[in-house]
Amino acid sequence: MKDRNIDVPTMGLIFASLPMIFQLTRMVFAIVSDFLGRKVFFTLNGLLSVLSGFVYYVAFTPLHFLLGKVTEGTKSASLWAVNRAFLLEESKRKRDSLVHLRTSAYVSTAVGSLSAGFIIVWLFYANTLLLCVLVGSFVIPVSLLLVNRRRERFSIKRALHHLDLRNKEKVFKKFLLLFFIMGLSLGFISGYVFPVFLSENGFNAETIGVFLGIQTLLAGLFSYTFTKRIRVRRLILLSGVLYSLVLLLLGFSSYVMAAFLVVMYGVVDGLLSGGQEGILVKISKEGSYGTDIGLLMMGLHGGTTVSLAISGFLIALWGFMVPFVLSASIFVIFYVSAYFLLKE
């Protein structure tokens, strides 16, 4: 978008569309998959990976990029609506399986980020997008190898029963609100923010790719190494304190220190993801895994949409310090409340 002269406030609005598109389609997919099975949505993810790459390839205006976010959000939703539920149904060690899932996602994203910075320099942005189309197409044949479990017949009445918050426990409703608060905090640093922040500090595309790749590798390493060894409640508190500290420091940093803190955010992200997966395991119910996880993540992405939409305007008016400090401050509400709620 920056290469095609889209300004920062517009970037914020375009990126803000992604979480809610993602979450609304994810919610529909999650509900349907609880009845009809998961396999078809893995296949759909591959098809939409190809489509979204092509849309970005031909995008030049804000509306084109918005259409790209619609296809990208639906693509991601078709995967994340079913992958956690699939593993929870197939695995005995449920928390470990979700940590492994996030770790593999982090590692593959890191490889992509590290590669992208250099490939963009060699092939330019447009040709790199065509390469993404090619890689995404491999999802289709792999997904067809999955075994689809036969489930109960789809029923609107049963689906609405799973969605009715009156049927959920009090702890579930409280965490739904806390996930919204967490999303509100994360939205100020999501999507385009770190890449543009590093770009404004004088780093080029390949260097930014390396920084974000190392960040994501650190997230995967710490997610895998530590989150299975620390109780969920302590993990939430530890990751929360570190999150607020790193974001506060980022708000007053520039150039080398800014790059160092962006990379070290990977440590925080890895610990935070482990705590988040632990919460999902504790409060989602067998038989409605897809719907329960979808509802919680709807809260998270709802909050992300709000803060992401205004992040570009805050950056344009006052720079990066304001969104970083806001993110650090709001996150305190989440991790302190979650710590005591898990204790109860």
Secondary structure as a PSIPRED ss2 file (coil, helix, strand):
# PSIPRED VFORMAT (PSIPRED V4.0)

   1 M C   1.000  0.000  0.000
   2 K C   1.000  0.000  0.000
   3 D C   1.000  0.000  0.000
   4 R C   1.000  0.000  0.000
   5 N C   1.000  0.000  0.000
   6 I C   1.000  0.000  0.000
   7 D C   1.000  0.000  0.000
   8 V H   0.000  1.000  0.000
   9 P H   0.000  1.000  0.000
  10 T H   0.000  1.000  0.000
  11 M H   0.000  1.000  0.000
  12 G H   0.000  1.000  0.000
  13 L H   0.000  1.000  0.000
  14 I H   0.000  1.000  0.000
  15 F H   0.000  1.000  0.000
  16 A H   0.000  1.000  0.000
  17 S H   0.000  1.000  0.000
  18 L H   0.000  1.000  0.000
  19 P H   0.000  1.000  0.000
  20 M H   0.000  1.000  0.000
  21 I H   0.000  1.000  0.000
  22 F H   0.000  1.000  0.000
  23 Q H   0.000  1.000  0.000
  24 L H   0.000  1.000  0.000
  25 T H   0.000  1.000  0.000
  26 R H   0.000  1.000  0.000
  27 M H   0.000  1.000  0.000
  28 V H   0.000  1.000  0.000
  29 F H   0.000  1.000  0.000
  30 A H   0.000  1.000  0.000
  31 I H   0.000  1.000  0.000
  32 V H   0.000  1.000  0.000
  33 S H   0.000  1.000  0.000
  34 D H   0.000  1.000  0.000
  35 F H   0.000  1.000  0.000
  36 L H   0.000  1.000  0.000
  37 G C   1.000  0.000  0.000
  38 R C   1.000  0.000  0.000
  39 K H   0.000  1.000  0.000
  40 V H   0.000  1.000  0.000
  41 F H   0.000  1.000  0.000
  42 F H   0.000  1.000  0.000
  43 T H   0.000  1.000  0.000
  44 L H   0.000  1.000  0.000
  45 N H   0.000  1.000  0.000
  46 G H   0.000  1.000  0.000
  47 L H   0.000  1.000  0.000
  48 L H   0.000  1.000  0.000
  49 S H   0.000  1.000  0.000
  50 V H   0.000  1.000  0.000
  51 L H   0.000  1.000  0.000
  52 S H   0.000  1.000  0.000
  53 G H   0.000  1.000  0.000
  54 F H   0.000  1.000  0.000
  55 V H   0.000  1.000  0.000
  56 Y H   0.000  1.000  0.000
  57 Y H   0.000  1.000  0.000
  58 V C   1.000  0.000  0.000
  59 A C   1.000  0.000  0.000
  60 F C   1.000  0.000  0.000
  61 T C   1.000  0.000  0.000
  62 P H   0.000  1.000  0.000
  63 L H   0.000  1.000  0.000
  64 H H   0.000  1.000  0.000
  65 F H   0.000  1.000  0.000
  66 L H   0.000  1.000  0.000
  67 L H   0.000  1.000  0.000
  68 G H   0.000  1.000  0.000
  69 K H   0.000  1.000  0.000
  70 V H   0.000  1.000  0.000
  71 T H   0.000  1.000  0.000
  72 E H   0.000  1.000  0.000
  73 G H   0.000  1.000  0.000
  74 T H   0.000  1.000  0.000
  75 K H   0.000  1.000  0.000
  76 S H   0.000  1.000  0.000
  77 A H   0.000  1.000  0.000
  78 S H   0.000  1.000  0.000
  79 L H   0.000  1.000  0.000
  80 W H   0.000  1.000  0.000
  81 A C   1.000  0.000  0.000
  82 V C   1.000  0.000  0.000
  83 N H   0.000  1.000  0.000
  84 R H   0.000  1.000  0.000
  85 A H   0.000  1.000  0.000
  86 F H   0.000  1.000  0.000
  87 L H   0.000  1.000  0.000
  88 L H   0.000  1.000  0.000
  89 E H   0.000  1.000  0.000
  90 E H   0.000  1.000  0.000
  91 S C   1.000  0.000  0.000
  92 K C   1.000  0.000  0.000
  93 R C   1.000  0.000  0.000
  94 K H   0.000  1.000  0.000
  95 R H   0.000  1.000  0.000
  96 D H   0.000  1.000  0.000
  97 S H   0.000  1.000  0.000
  98 L H   0.000  1.000  0.000
  99 V H   0.000  1.000  0.000
 100 H H   0.000  1.000  0.000
 101 L H   0.000  1.000  0.000
 102 R H   0.000  1.000  0.000
 103 T H   0.000  1.000  0.000
 104 S H   0.000  1.000  0.000
 105 A H   0.000  1.000  0.000
 106 Y H   0.000  1.000  0.000
 107 V H   0.000  1.000  0.000
 108 S H   0.000  1.000  0.000
 109 T H   0.000  1.000  0.000
 110 A H   0.000  1.000  0.000
 111 V H   0.000  1.000  0.000
 112 G H   0.000  1.000  0.000
 113 S H   0.000  1.000  0.000
 114 L H   0.000  1.000  0.000
 115 S H   0.000  1.000  0.000
 116 A H   0.000  1.000  0.000
 117 G H   0.000  1.000  0.000
 118 F H   0.000  1.000  0.000
 119 I H   0.000  1.000  0.000
 120 I H   0.000  1.000  0.000
 121 V H   0.000  1.000  0.000
 122 W H   0.000  1.000  0.000
 123 L H   0.000  1.000  0.000
 124 F H   0.000  1.000  0.000
 125 Y H   0.000  1.000  0.000
 126 A H   0.000  1.000  0.000
 127 N H   0.000  1.000  0.000
 128 T H   0.000  1.000  0.000
 129 L H   0.000  1.000  0.000
 130 L H   0.000  1.000  0.000
 131 L H   0.000  1.000  0.000
 132 C H   0.000  1.000  0.000
 133 V H   0.000  1.000  0.000
 134 L H   0.000  1.000  0.000
 135 V H   0.000  1.000  0.000
 136 G H   0.000  1.000  0.000
 137 S H   0.000  1.000  0.000
 138 F C   1.000  0.000  0.000
 139 V H   0.000  1.000  0.000
 140 I H   0.000  1.000  0.000
 141 P H   0.000  1.000  0.000
 142 V H   0.000  1.000  0.000
 143 S H   0.000  1.000  0.000
 144 L C   1.000  0.000  0.000
 145 L C   1.000  0.000  0.000
 146 L C   1.000  0.000  0.000
 147 V C   1.000  0.000  0.000
 148 N C   1.000  0.000  0.000
 149 R C   1.000  0.000  0.000
 150 R C   1.000  0.000  0.000
 151 R C   1.000  0.000  0.000
 152 E C   1.000  0.000  0.000
 153 R C   1.000  0.000  0.000
 154 F C   1.000  0.000  0.000
 155 S C   1.000  0.000  0.000
 156 I H   0.000  1.000  0.000
 157 K H   0.000  1.000  0.000
 158 R H   0.000  1.000  0.000
 159 A H   0.000  1.000  0.000
 160 L H   0.000  1.000  0.000
 161 H H   0.000  1.000  0.000
 162 H H   0.000  1.000  0.000
 163 L H   0.000  1.000  0.000
 164 D C   1.000  0.000  0.000
 165 L H   0.000  1.000  0.000
 166 R H   0.000  1.000  0.000
 167 N H   0.000  1.000  0.000
 168 K C   1.000  0.000  0.000
 169 E C   1.000  0.000  0.000
 170 K H   0.000  1.000  0.000
 171 V H   0.000  1.000  0.000
 172 F H   0.000  1.000  0.000
 173 K H   0.000  1.000  0.000
 174 K H   0.000  1.000  0.000
 175 F H   0.000  1.000  0.000
 176 L H   0.000  1.000  0.000
 177 L H   0.000  1.000  0.000
 178 L H   0.000  1.000  0.000
 179 F H   0.000  1.000  0.000
 180 F H   0.000  1.000  0.000
 181 I H   0.000  1.000  0.000
 182 M H   0.000  1.000  0.000
 183 G H   0.000  1.000  0.000
 184 L H   0.000  1.000  0.000
 185 S H   0.000  1.000  0.000
 186 L H   0.000  1.000  0.000
 187 G H   0.000  1.000  0.000
 188 F H   0.000  1.000  0.000
 189 I H   0.000  1.000  0.000
 190 S C   1.000  0.000  0.000
 191 G C   1.000  0.000  0.000
 192 Y C   1.000  0.000  0.000
 193 V H   0.000  1.000  0.000
 194 F H   0.000  1.000  0.000
 195 P H   0.000  1.000  0.000
 196 V H   0.000  1.000  0.000
 197 F H   0.000  1.000  0.000
 198 L H   0.000  1.000  0.000
 199 S H   0.000  1.000  0.000
 200 E H   0.000  1.000  0.000
 201 N C   1.000  0.000  0.000
 202 G C   1.000  0.000  0.000
 203 F C   1.000  0.000  0.000
 204 N C   1.000  0.000  0.000
 205 A H   0.000  1.000  0.000
 206 E H   0.000  1.000  0.000
 207 T H   0.000  1.000  0.000
 208 I H   0.000  1.000  0.000
 209 G H   0.000  1.000  0.000
 210 V H   0.000  1.000  0.000
 211 F H   0.000  1.000  0.000
 212 L H   0.000  1.000  0.000
 213 G H   0.000  1.000  0.000
 214 I H   0.000  1.000  0.000
 215 Q H   0.000  1.000  0.000
 216 T H   0.000  1.000  0.000
 217 L H   0.000  1.000  0.000
 218 L H   0.000  1.000  0.000
 219 A H   0.000  1.000  0.000
 220 G H   0.000  1.000  0.000
 221 L H   0.000  1.000  0.000
 222 F H   0.000  1.000  0.000
 223 S H   0.000  1.000  0.000
 224 Y H   0.000  1.000  0.000
 225 T H   0.000  1.000  0.000
 226 F H   0.000  1.000  0.000
 227 T C   1.000  0.000  0.000
 228 K C   1.000  0.000  0.000
 229 R C   1.000  0.000  0.000
 230 I C   1.000  0.000  0.000
 231 R C   1.000  0.000  0.000
 232 V H   0.000  1.000  0.000
 233 R H   0.000  1.000  0.000
 234 R H   0.000  1.000  0.000
 235 L H   0.000  1.000  0.000
 236 I H   0.000  1.000  0.000
 237 L H   0.000  1.000  0.000
 238 L H   0.000  1.000  0.000
 239 S H   0.000  1.000  0.000
 240 G H   0.000  1.000  0.000
 241 V H   0.000  1.000  0.000
 242 L H   0.000  1.000  0.000
 243 Y H   0.000  1.000  0.000
 244 S H   0.000  1.000  0.000
 245 L H   0.000  1.000  0.000
 246 V H   0.000  1.000  0.000
 247 L H   0.000  1.000  0.000
 248 L H   0.000  1.000  0.000
 249 L H   0.000  1.000  0.000
 250 L H   0.000  1.000  0.000
 251 G H   0.000  1.000  0.000
 252 F C   1.000  0.000  0.000
 253 S C   1.000  0.000  0.000
 254 S C   1.000  0.000  0.000
 255 Y H   0.000  1.000  0.000
 256 V H   0.000  1.000  0.000
 257 M H   0.000  1.000  0.000
 258 A H   0.000  1.000  0.000
 259 A H   0.000  1.000  0.000
 260 F H   0.000  1.000  0.000
 261 L H   0.000  1.000  0.000
 262 V H   0.000  1.000  0.000
 263 V H   0.000  1.000  0.000
 264 M H   0.000  1.000  0.000
 265 Y H   0.000  1.000  0.000
 266 G H   0.000  1.000  0.000
 267 V H   0.000  1.000  0.000
 268 V H   0.000  1.000  0.000
 269 D H   0.000  1.000  0.000
 270 G H   0.000  1.000  0.000
 271 L H   0.000  1.000  0.000
 272 L H   0.000  1.000  0.000
 273 S H   0.000  1.000  0.000
 274 G H   0.000  1.000  0.000
 275 G H   0.000  1.000  0.000
 276 Q H   0.000  1.000  0.000
 277 E H   0.000  1.000  0.000
 278 G H   0.000  1.000  0.000
 279 I H   0.000  1.000  0.000
 280 L H   0.000  1.000  0.000
 281 V H   0.000  1.000  0.000
 282 K H   0.000  1.000  0.000
 283 I H   0.000  1.000  0.000
 284 S C   1.000  0.000  0.000
 285 K C   1.000  0.000  0.000
 286 E C   1.000  0.000  0.000
 287 G C   1.000  0.000  0.000
 288 S C   1.000  0.000  0.000
 289 Y H   0.000  1.000  0.000
 290 G H   0.000  1.000  0.000
 291 T H   0.000  1.000  0.000
 292 D H   0.000  1.000  0.000
 293 I H   0.000  1.000  0.000
 294 G H   0.000  1.000  0.000
 295 L H   0.000  1.000  0.000
 296 L H   0.000  1.000  0.000
 297 M H   0.000  1.000  0.000
 298 M H   0.000  1.000  0.000
 299 G H   0.000  1.000  0.000
 300 L H   0.000  1.000  0.000
 301 H H   0.000  1.000  0.000
 302 G H   0.000  1.000  0.000
 303 G H   0.000  1.000  0.000
 304 T H   0.000  1.000  0.000
 305 T H   0.000  1.000  0.000
 306 V H   0.000  1.000  0.000
 307 S H   0.000  1.000  0.000
 308 L H   0.000  1.000  0.000
 309 A H   0.000  1.000  0.000
 310 I H   0.000  1.000  0.000
 311 S H   0.000  1.000  0.000
 312 G H   0.000  1.000  0.000
 313 F H   0.000  1.000  0.000
 314 L H   0.000  1.000  0.000
 315 I H   0.000  1.000  0.000
 316 A H   0.000  1.000  0.000
 317 L H   0.000  1.000  0.000
 318 W H   0.000  1.000  0.000
 319 G C   1.000  0.000  0.000
 320 F C   1.000  0.000  0.000
 321 M H   0.000  1.000  0.000
 322 V H   0.000  1.000  0.000
 323 P H   0.000  1.000  0.000
 324 F H   0.000  1.000  0.000
 325 V H   0.000  1.000  0.000
 326 L H   0.000  1.000  0.000
 327 S H   0.000  1.000  0.000
 328 A H   0.000  1.000  0.000
 329 S H   0.000  1.000  0.000
 330 I H   0.000  1.000  0.000
 331 F H   0.000  1.000  0.000
 332 V H   0.000  1.000  0.000
 333 I H   0.000  1.000  0.000
 334 F H   0.000  1.000  0.000
 335 Y H   0.000  1.000  0.000
 336 V H   0.000  1.000  0.000
 337 S H   0.000  1.000  0.000
 338 A H   0.000  1.000  0.000
 339 Y H   0.000  1.000  0.000
 340 F H   0.000  1.000  0.000
 341 L H   0.000  1.000  0.000
 342 L H   0.000  1.000  0.000
 343 K H   0.000  1.000  0.000
 344 E C   1.000  0.000  0.000
